[in-house]
Structure formats: structure tokens, C-alpha cells
């Protein structure tokens, strides 16, 4: 299943389950994805002004890698907010941002551990 479709399905599920925070985060994520697709569509249209609407729609769909990039960007925003709220003494807001970040991290591929990375580097060098 495509990543965008998974996010949409999870949004539907969270709305039905009345999970307000999760629904809000997923709506914001879908909005960010749609904005990136619009940006990509505009760029393609400038390069190929005679392209049909269907072609533009098809070519502007984000790949899973591009969606992961959008998710990473959203996580980065949350990290920065957590830091700023922490410095400003707004722990409730920092906790909310932390929960949002945790929801978003579920859509990223599992990160490699430092030990595994070191092992691969040693193998590559050898």
C-alpha cells in the first residue's frame, strides 16, 4: 500500500475512533503532502505548459521517498518546537509536540542502530 493511502486510511480510522490529536496530526501531514504535490505539479507545468491535466496529476504524485521527506520535515518542525517550548517554560505545549512527533515517526522506516551501522562501515572498508 502506498504511504499516502496508508496515512489517509489511518486518518479515517482515527476520526472514527475520535482520536482528536492523531486526527489533527494526520490532517496536517496530508495537507503538507498535498502542498508538495501542488508545488511539484506547478514546476512540471512550467516545464511542459502543453501537458494535459491528467498527465500533470499523474506526474505530480509523490513517491514514497518524497512523502518520507515531507514526514521528516514535519518531524524536524516538531523537534524545533519542542526545544523552543522547553526554553520558554511551556511544558504542556512541548509534550503535545512530542506526541505529534511520535505519531509521525511511525510512518518513517526503521532507523539502523549505531552498532549495525558501524558493522557495515567496517565491512565496506575491509
Buried (B, 14 or more C-beta within 10 A) or exposed (E): EEBBEBBBEBBEEBBEEEBEEBBBBBBBBBEBBEEBBEEBBEEBBEEEEEBEEEEBEEBBEBEEEBBBEBBBEBBEBBEEBBEEBBEEEBEEBBEBBBEBBEBBBEBEEEEEEEEEEEEEEEEEEE
